[in-house]
Amino acid sequence: MSRDGTPIRVAIIGAGLGGIAAAVKLRRTPATFVIFEQSAGIGGTWFDNRYPGCEVDVHSHAYSFSFLKYDWPRTHATQPELLAYAEHVVERFGLAPHIRLNTRVTDLVWEESSNRYVLSTEHGDSAEFDVVVSALGLLNVPRYPEWPGLDTFAGPCFHTSRWEEHDLTGKSVAVVGTGSTAVQVVPAIAPTAGQVYVFQREPGWIEPKHEREFTPRERWWYRNVPLAQRAHRAWVFHQGNRRFKGYDAGSRRQRRMREICHRFIAGSIDDPATRAAVTPDYPWGCKRPVISSTFYPSLNRDNVELVPHAVTRVTPTGVVDATGTAREIDVLVLSTGFQPTRFLASIDVKGRDGRSIHDAWRERASAFMGITVPGFPNFFILYGPNTNGGVSIIAQLERQAEVVAGAVRRLARSRRRSIDTSPAAARRFVAWVDRKLATSASAMESGCHNYYHDPAGHNVTQWPGGHLAYALATRLLARWGLRTRA
């Protein structure tokens, strides 16, 4: 209960897996909550992204919550399966009555007199909340290229996260990009498209995914044998933590990861020129490694051509690459990524003294443990600055949701009005993150383009360790950095 005897009111912004995790954890606290979701359904990125071949590249037993056993049909879940999983969790924990769909939050304003946030939505209504949790996600603002002539293209043109259904049978399709999304799209559309051009600005390290259906025996085992799924999940995390050691550019694991990728290229691609074109010249882990078993074999198809050059301009009927070569196409698919360094881009948050969080982040986006920002009391961020990584983002989100629930309990026990972040703790956390990332393969001087860095060169997205380190840090340090106020 709050100081006046009423339940603590919590607003959760976003009904993706982060918002769902926060809601589940808050069920066991003295709080009531409302989940605001701008889309027409729950699931976050797995509701928005519906392109052909869409699936996760983390093992299902790791890309799921630790508090709920689930009968996964495959080692790596597809988009429909992940959406079904989100809906299952919502139903299992009775969250549906708390969700307001088609409701985008536009503004949050901290009122010092009442120690509450005034939350406003696109519909013009507003309400007061004691605590607000942002679960907006990281990869949700598409990055659109600024190519000359893009607006003149006469055919269908769309970003993969805003996929439009078109009959691609016999069509000439350009897919621009070779990141995690493009490597799923290309194998999915190649069997029906007439011609697929894959434009690669820069090659990325790609590892085999080893995805498959679970056998009936395996599914029975994970359903019925106590702790079987939990044990396998622990093994997946152990393997992921070993793999994480490869991010040290001078490590043996770095060399091992590059050897795995080189062997995969040699064994999957027939054409020597294509093999050379997809081989990076920078360290493994400089940009996010791509996990795909089907992309390299798709490049062997007669109707798929890898174009190892950036697109420079667009004409009404085609695209032109950096060599000046023009190709006629019917459909233009933009797999050009997102804007992950623009945290909370869709919402204006004002904290103490009316200061906007975007002003606080003018030099760089940062948060203590990636969750809280000094001067913004009772405001928590899931998937915030420097929290991406750690084997599975779902596990990271679960730890962050536990911090939120712990803070709510602390407010209720102390009968205090607000909980804020120590500026000194926040500074020390950011300094530690920067020191750790300075020796990582993802450092700017490693020689690749990645989405980790803001325009000033700060790595504001990545967590510099495995999940165990983050779990321990959130459990041991979060309380130290947060302080209650009357």
C-alpha positions as CSV (number, residue, x, y, z in Angstrom):
1,M,0.0,0.0,0.0
2,S,1.0,3.6,-0.5
3,R,1.3,6.1,2.3
4,D,-2.4,7.0,2.0
5,G,-3.5,3.3,2.3
6,T,-4.3,2.8,-1.3
7,P,-2.6,0.2,-3.5
8,I,0.5,1.4,-5.4
9,R,-0.6,2.1,-9.0
10,V,1.8,1.0,-11.7
11,A,1.7,1.8,-15.4
12,I,3.5,-0.6,-17.8
13,I,4.1,0.8,-21.2
14,G,4.3,-2.0,-23.7
15,A,2.8,-5.5,-23.9
16,G,5.8,-7.3,-25.4
17,L,7.7,-9.9,-23.4
18,G,9.3,-7.3,-21.2
19,G,6.0,-5.8,-20.2
20,I,4.5,-9.2,-19.6
21,A,7.5,-10.1,-17.4
22,A,7.0,-7.0,-15.3
23,A,3.2,-7.7,-14.9
24,V,3.9,-11.3,-13.8
25,K,6.4,-10.2,-11.2
26,L,4.1,-7.3,-10.0
27,R,1.3,-9.8,-9.3
28,R,3.1,-10.7,-6.1
29,T,3.5,-7.2,-4.8
30,P,1.0,-4.8,-3.1
31,A,0.3,-3.0,-6.4
32,T,-2.3,-2.7,-9.1
33,F,-1.1,-2.3,-12.7
34,V,-2.3,-1.3,-16.2
35,I,-0.5,-2.3,-19.4
36,F,-0.6,0.2,-22.2
37,E,0.0,-1.2,-25.7
38,Q,0.1,0.9,-28.9
39,S,-0.5,-2.1,-31.2
40,A,-3.7,-4.1,-31.7
41,G,-2.3,-7.2,-30.0
42,I,0.3,-8.3,-27.5
43,G,3.8,-9.7,-28.2
44,G,5.8,-6.6,-29.0
45,T,8.4,-7.3,-31.7
46,W,6.8,-10.7,-32.4
47,F,3.5,-9.0,-33.1
48,D,5.0,-6.3,-35.4
49,N,7.4,-8.5,-37.3
50,R,5.6,-10.9,-39.6
51,Y,8.0,-11.2,-42.6
52,P,8.5,-14.6,-44.2
53,G,10.9,-16.8,-42.3
54,C,10.6,-14.8,-39.1
55,E,11.9,-16.7,-36.1
56,V,14.2,-16.2,-33.1
57,D,17.9,-17.2,-33.2
58,V,18.1,-18.1,-29.5
59,H,17.2,-21.6,-28.3
60,S,13.6,-21.8,-27.2
61,H,14.4,-23.0,-23.7
62,A,16.5,-19.9,-23.2
63,Y,14.2,-17.5,-25.0
64,S,11.4,-18.0,-22.5
65,F,10.7,-17.2,-18.9
66,S,12.2,-19.3,-16.1
67,F,9.0,-19.3,-14.1
68,L,6.9,-21.2,-16.6
69,K,7.6,-24.6,-18.2
70,Y,6.3,-24.6,-21.8
71,D,5.9,-27.3,-24.5
72,W,8.1,-25.9,-27.3
73,P,7.8,-27.7,-30.6
74,R,11.2,-26.6,-32.0
75,T,14.7,-25.7,-30.9
76,H,14.2,-22.2,-32.2
77,A,10.6,-20.8,-32.2
78,T,9.0,-19.2,-35.2
79,Q,7.1,-15.9,-35.0
80,P,3.7,-17.5,-34.8
81,E,4.9,-19.8,-32.0
82,L,6.4,-16.9,-30.1
83,L,3.2,-14.9,-30.4
84,A,1.3,-18.0,-29.1
85,Y,3.7,-18.2,-26.2
86,A,3.1,-14.6,-25.2
87,E,-0.6,-15.2,-25.4
88,H,-0.2,-18.3,-23.3
89,V,1.6,-16.4,-20.5
90,V,-1.0,-13.7,-20.5
91,E,-3.8,-16.2,-20.2
92,R,-1.9,-18.3,-17.6
93,F,-1.4,-15.4,-15.3
94,G,-4.7,-13.6,-15.9
95,L,-3.1,-10.5,-17.4
96,A,-5.7,-9.8,-20.2
97,P,-8.0,-7.6,-18.0
98,H,-5.0,-5.3,-17.3
99,I,-4.1,-4.6,-20.9
100,R,-5.3,-1.6,-22.9
101,L,-4.6,-2.3,-26.6
102,N,-4.4,0.4,-29.3
103,T,-3.3,2.9,-26.7
104,R,0.0,4.8,-27.2
105,V,1.4,6.6,-24.3
106,T,2.7,10.0,-25.4
107,D,3.8,11.8,-22.2
108,L,4.8,11.2,-18.6
109,V,5.1,14.1,-16.2
110,W,6.4,13.8,-12.6
111,E,4.3,15.8,-10.2
112,E,6.4,16.6,-7.1
113,S,3.4,17.7,-5.0
114,S,1.8,14.3,-5.3
115,N,4.8,12.1,-6.0
116,R,3.1,10.6,-9.0
117,Y,3.3,10.6,-12.8
118,V,0.6,12.0,-14.9
119,L,0.4,9.7,-17.9
120,S,-1.2,10.9,-21.1
121,T,-2.2,8.8,-24.2
122,E,-2.8,9.6,-27.8
123,H,-6.5,9.6,-27.1
124,G,-6.2,12.7,-25.0
125,D,-7.0,11.0,-21.7
126,S,-4.7,11.0,-18.7
127,A,-4.3,9.2,-15.3
128,E,-2.0,9.3,-12.3
129,F,0.4,6.5,-11.4
130,D,2.8,6.0,-8.5
131,V,5.3,4.0,-10.6
132,V,5.8,3.7,-14.3
133,V,7.7,0.9,-16.2
134,S,8.8,1.5,-19.8
135,A,8.9,-1.8,-21.7
136,L,9.1,-0.2,-25.2
137,G,11.9,-2.5,-26.4
138,L,15.1,-1.7,-28.3
139,L,14.5,-2.7,-31.9
140,N,11.2,-1.1,-32.7
141,V,12.0,2.1,-34.5
142,P,12.8,1.2,-38.2
143,R,15.8,2.8,-39.8
144,Y,14.9,4.1,-43.3
145,P,17.8,4.9,-45.7
146,E,18.1,8.3,-47.2
147,W,18.9,7.2,-50.8
148,P,18.2,9.7,-53.6
149,G,15.2,8.7,-55.5
150,L,13.8,6.3,-52.9
151,D,10.4,8.1,-53.0
152,T,10.2,7.7,-56.7
153,F,10.3,3.9,-56.8
154,A,7.1,2.8,-58.6
155,G,6.8,-0.7,-57.1
156,P,6.1,-2.0,-53.6
157,C,8.7,-0.7,-51.1
158,F,8.6,-1.5,-47.4
159,H,10.7,-2.2,-44.3
160,T,10.8,-5.8,-43.1
161,S,9.3,-4.8,-39.7
162,R,6.3,-3.3,-41.7
163,W,6.0,-6.3,-44.1
164,E,3.4,-6.0,-46.8
165,E,1.9,-9.1,-48.3
166,H,2.5,-9.2,-52.0
167,D,2.6,-12.1,-54.4
168,L,6.3,-12.4,-55.2
169,T,5.9,-15.3,-57.7
170,G,8.1,-14.6,-60.6
171,K,9.0,-11.1,-59.4
172,S,12.4,-9.5,-59.2
173,V,13.0,-8.6,-55.6
174,A,15.9,-6.6,-54.0
175,V,16.6,-7.3,-50.4
176,V,18.9,-4.6,-49.0
177,G,20.9,-5.8,-46.0
178,T,22.4,-9.0,-44.7
179,G,21.7,-8.8,-41.0
180,S,19.6,-11.2,-38.8
181,T,16.3,-10.3,-40.6
182,A,17.6,-10.5,-44.2
183,V,19.1,-13.9,-43.7
184,Q,15.7,-15.2,-42.8
185,V,13.8,-13.4,-45.5
186,V,16.0,-14.4,-48.5
187,P,15.7,-18.2,-48.0
188,A,12.0,-17.9,-47.4
189,I,11.2,-15.9,-50.6
190,A,13.8,-17.4,-53.0
191,P,11.8,-20.5,-53.9
192,T,8.9,-18.4,-55.3
193,A,10.5,-15.2,-56.5
194,G,11.8,-15.0,-60.0
195,Q,15.0,-13.2,-59.0
196,V,16.4,-12.1,-55.7
197,Y,19.2,-9.5,-55.4
198,V,20.8,-9.4,-52.0
199,F,22.7,-6.1,-51.4
200,Q,25.5,-6.4,-48.8
201,R,27.2,-3.3,-47.6
202,E,29.5,-5.2,-45.3
203,P,29.7,-9.0,-44.6
204,G,28.8,-10.3,-41.2
205,W,30.0,-13.3,-39.3
206,I,27.3,-16.1,-39.7
207,E,27.1,-19.2,-37.6
208,P,25.0,-22.3,-38.3
209,K,21.8,-22.4,-36.3
210,H,21.2,-26.1,-36.0
211,E,17.5,-25.6,-35.8
212,R,15.1,-28.6,-35.9
213,E,11.9,-30.0,-34.6
214,F,12.0,-31.6,-31.2
215,T,11.3,-35.3,-31.5
216,P,8.1,-36.7,-29.8
217,R,10.3,-38.4,-27.2
218,E,12.2,-35.1,-26.4
219,R,8.9,-33.2,-26.0
220,W,7.6,-35.9,-23.7
221,W,10.8,-35.7,-21.7
222,Y,10.7,-31.9,-21.3
223,R,6.9,-32.0,-20.4
224,N,7.0,-34.9,-17.9
225,V,10.4,-35.2,-16.3
226,P,10.9,-32.9,-13.4
227,L,13.6,-30.3,-13.9
228,A,14.5,-31.7,-17.4
229,Q,13.6,-28.4,-19.2
230,R,15.3,-26.4,-16.5
231,A,18.5,-28.5,-16.7
232,H,18.6,-28.1,-20.5
233,R,18.0,-24.3,-20.1
234,A,21.0,-24.2,-17.7
235,W,23.1,-26.0,-20.3
236,V,22.1,-23.6,-23.0
237,F,23.1,-20.7,-20.8
238,H,26.4,-22.4,-19.9
239,Q,27.2,-22.8,-23.6
240,G,26.2,-19.2,-24.3
241,N,28.5,-17.9,-21.5
242,R,31.4,-19.9,-23.0
243,R,30.6,-18.4,-26.4
244,F,30.6,-14.9,-24.9
245,K,34.3,-15.2,-24.1
246,G,34.9,-14.8,-27.8
247,Y,34.0,-11.1,-27.6
248,D,37.6,-10.6,-26.3
249,A,39.3,-9.9,-29.6
250,G,42.6,-11.6,-28.5
251,S,41.1,-14.7,-26.9
252,R,41.3,-18.3,-27.9
253,R,37.5,-18.4,-28.1
254,Q,37.6,-15.5,-30.6
255,R,39.8,-17.6,-32.9
256,R,37.5,-20.6,-32.3
257,M,34.4,-18.7,-33.4
258,R,36.1,-17.4,-36.5
259,E,37.2,-20.9,-37.4
260,I,33.6,-22.2,-37.0
261,C,32.4,-19.4,-39.3
262,H,35.1,-20.0,-41.9
263,R,34.3,-23.7,-42.1
264,F,30.6,-22.9,-42.4
265,I,31.4,-20.6,-45.4
266,A,33.6,-23.2,-47.1
267,G,31.1,-26.0,-46.7
268,S,28.0,-24.0,-47.7
269,I,28.8,-21.8,-50.7
270,D,29.8,-23.1,-54.0
271,D,31.2,-20.0,-55.8
272,P,34.7,-18.9,-54.6
273,A,33.9,-15.2,-55.4
274,T,30.8,-15.4,-53.2
275,R,32.7,-17.1,-50.4
276,A,35.3,-14.3,-50.5
277,A,32.6,-11.6,-50.6
278,V,30.8,-12.9,-47.4
279,T,34.0,-13.3,-45.4
280,P,34.5,-10.4,-43.0
281,D,37.9,-8.9,-42.3
282,Y,37.1,-7.7,-38.7
283,P,36.9,-9.6,-35.4
284,W,34.0,-11.9,-34.7
285,G,31.6,-10.0,-32.4
286,C,32.4,-6.6,-33.8
287,K,28.8,-6.5,-34.9
288,R,26.1,-8.8,-33.7
289,P,26.9,-12.3,-35.0
290,V,24.2,-13.7,-37.3
291,I,22.8,-17.2,-36.6
292,S,21.4,-18.9,-39.8
293,S,21.7,-22.3,-41.4
294,T,19.8,-21.5,-44.6
295,F,21.2,-18.2,-45.8
296,Y,24.5,-19.4,-47.3
297,P,22.9,-22.3,-49.2
298,S,20.3,-19.9,-50.6
299,L,23.2,-18.0,-52.3
300,N,23.8,-21.1,-54.4
301,R,20.4,-20.8,-56.1
302,D,20.4,-19.7,-59.8
303,N,17.8,-17.0,-59.0
304,V,19.7,-15.5,-56.1
305,E,22.6,-13.0,-56.6
306,L,24.7,-11.5,-53.9
307,V,25.6,-7.9,-54.7
308,P,28.6,-7.1,-52.3
309,H,28.0,-3.3,-52.6
310,A,25.9,-0.7,-50.9
311,V,22.9,0.8,-52.6
312,T,23.5,4.5,-53.5
313,R,20.3,5.6,-55.2
314,V,17.0,4.4,-56.4
315,T,15.2,4.9,-59.7
316,P,11.5,4.4,-60.5
317,T,12.2,0.9,-61.7
318,G,15.3,-0.2,-59.9
319,V,18.3,0.3,-57.6
320,V,21.9,1.5,-58.3
321,D,24.8,0.2,-56.3
322,A,28.1,1.8,-55.4
323,T,29.8,0.7,-58.6
324,G,27.1,2.5,-60.6
325,T,25.5,-0.7,-61.8
326,A,21.7,-0.5,-62.1
327,R,19.3,-3.4,-61.6
328,E,15.7,-3.5,-62.6
329,I,13.4,-4.8,-59.9
330,D,9.7,-5.1,-59.1
331,V,9.8,-5.1,-55.3
332,L,12.2,-3.3,-52.9
333,V,12.6,-4.8,-49.4
334,L,14.4,-2.7,-46.8
335,S,16.2,-4.8,-44.2
336,T,18.1,-1.8,-43.0
337,G,17.8,-2.3,-39.3
338,F,16.5,-0.1,-36.5
339,Q,17.5,2.9,-34.4
340,P,18.4,1.2,-31.1
341,T,20.3,4.1,-29.7
342,R,17.2,6.3,-29.7
343,F,15.8,5.1,-26.4
344,L,12.2,6.1,-25.5
345,A,12.0,7.9,-28.9
346,S,8.2,7.7,-29.0
347,I,7.5,9.2,-25.5
348,D,8.4,12.4,-23.6
349,V,9.3,11.7,-20.0
350,K,9.7,14.6,-17.6
351,G,11.2,14.1,-14.2
352,R,12.1,16.3,-11.3
353,D,12.1,20.1,-12.1
354,G,10.4,19.3,-15.4
355,R,13.5,18.0,-17.0
356,S,13.0,15.8,-20.1
357,I,14.8,12.5,-20.1
358,H,16.0,13.3,-23.6
359,D,17.7,16.4,-22.3
360,A,19.3,14.2,-19.6
361,W,20.5,12.0,-22.4
362,R,21.7,14.8,-24.6
363,E,25.4,13.6,-24.4
364,R,24.5,9.9,-24.2
365,A,21.8,7.6,-23.1
366,S,22.6,5.9,-19.8
367,A,20.9,4.3,-16.8
368,F,22.0,2.6,-13.6
369,M,22.0,-1.1,-14.3
370,G,20.2,0.0,-17.5
371,I,17.0,0.4,-15.5
372,T,16.9,3.8,-13.7
373,V,18.0,7.4,-14.3
374,P,18.8,9.9,-11.6
375,G,16.2,12.6,-11.3
376,F,13.4,10.4,-12.7
377,P,11.9,8.8,-9.5
378,N,9.7,5.8,-9.6
379,F,10.5,5.3,-13.3
380,F,12.0,2.1,-14.6
381,I,13.2,1.0,-18.0
382,L,13.3,-2.5,-19.3
383,Y,15.8,-3.2,-22.2
384,G,17.4,0.1,-21.4
385,P,20.9,1.3,-22.1
386,N,23.7,-1.3,-22.0
387,T,21.5,-4.3,-21.2
388,N,21.4,-6.0,-24.6
389,G,23.2,-9.4,-24.6
390,G,23.8,-11.9,-21.9
391,V,22.7,-15.1,-24.0
392,S,18.9,-14.3,-23.9
393,I,17.2,-10.9,-23.7
394,I,14.2,-12.6,-22.1
395,A,16.4,-13.6,-19.1
396,Q,17.7,-10.0,-18.9
397,L,14.1,-8.7,-19.0
398,E,13.2,-11.0,-16.2
399,R,16.0,-9.8,-14.0
400,Q,15.0,-6.2,-14.7
401,A,11.3,-7.0,-13.8
402,E,12.5,-8.4,-10.5
403,V,14.2,-5.1,-9.7
404,V,11.0,-3.3,-10.4
405,A,9.0,-5.6,-8.2
406,G,11.6,-5.3,-5.4
407,A,11.4,-1.5,-5.6
408,V,7.6,-1.5,-5.4
409,R,7.8,-3.8,-2.3
410,R,10.3,-1.4,-0.8
411,L,8.1,1.6,-1.4
412,A,5.2,-0.3,0.2
413,R,7.2,-1.4,3.3
414,S,8.8,2.0,3.9
415,R,5.7,4.0,3.2
416,R,8.0,6.4,1.4
417,R,6.7,8.4,-1.6
418,S,9.5,7.9,-4.1
419,I,12.6,5.9,-5.0
420,D,15.3,7.5,-7.0
421,T,18.8,6.7,-8.3
422,S,22.1,7.8,-6.7
423,P,23.9,9.9,-9.3
424,A,27.2,8.6,-8.0
425,A,26.1,5.0,-8.4
426,A,24.9,5.8,-12.0
427,R,28.3,7.4,-12.9
428,R,30.3,4.5,-11.5
429,F,28.1,2.0,-13.4
430,V,28.6,3.8,-16.7
431,A,32.3,4.2,-16.2
432,W,32.6,0.4,-15.4
433,V,30.6,-0.5,-18.6
434,D,32.8,1.8,-20.7
435,R,36.0,0.2,-19.3
436,K,34.7,-3.3,-20.0
437,L,33.5,-2.5,-23.5
438,A,36.8,-0.7,-24.5
439,T,38.5,-4.1,-24.9
440,S,35.6,-5.8,-26.6
441,A,35.6,-6.8,-30.3
442,S,32.6,-4.5,-30.6
443,A,34.8,-1.4,-29.9
444,M,34.6,1.2,-32.7
445,E,38.2,0.7,-33.7
446,S,37.5,-2.9,-34.5
447,G,36.6,-1.8,-38.0
448,C,32.9,-2.7,-38.7
449,H,29.6,-0.9,-38.7
450,N,27.3,-2.0,-35.9
451,Y,24.2,-0.6,-34.2
452,Y,25.8,-0.5,-30.8
453,H,27.1,3.1,-30.8
454,D,25.5,6.4,-30.7
455,P,26.6,9.3,-33.1
456,A,29.2,10.4,-30.5
457,G,30.7,6.9,-30.4
458,H,29.5,5.6,-27.1
459,N,28.4,2.0,-27.0
460,V,25.0,2.5,-25.3
461,T,23.3,-0.8,-26.1
462,Q,25.5,-3.7,-25.1
463,W,25.9,-5.4,-21.7
464,P,29.6,-6.3,-21.3
465,G,29.2,-9.7,-19.8
466,G,27.1,-12.9,-19.7
467,H,23.7,-13.2,-18.1
468,L,25.1,-14.6,-14.8
469,A,27.0,-11.4,-14.3
470,Y,23.9,-9.3,-14.9
471,A,21.8,-11.5,-12.6
472,L,24.3,-11.1,-9.8
473,A,24.6,-7.3,-10.4
474,T,20.9,-6.7,-10.4
475,R,20.4,-8.8,-7.2
476,L,23.4,-7.3,-5.3
477,L,23.7,-3.8,-6.5
478,A,20.3,-2.5,-7.5
479,R,19.2,-1.8,-4.0
480,W,22.5,0.0,-3.3
481,G,22.0,2.4,-6.1
482,L,18.3,3.2,-5.3
483,R,17.2,5.4,-2.4
484,T,13.8,6.2,-1.1
485,R,12.6,9.7,-0.3
486,A,9.8,10.9,1.9
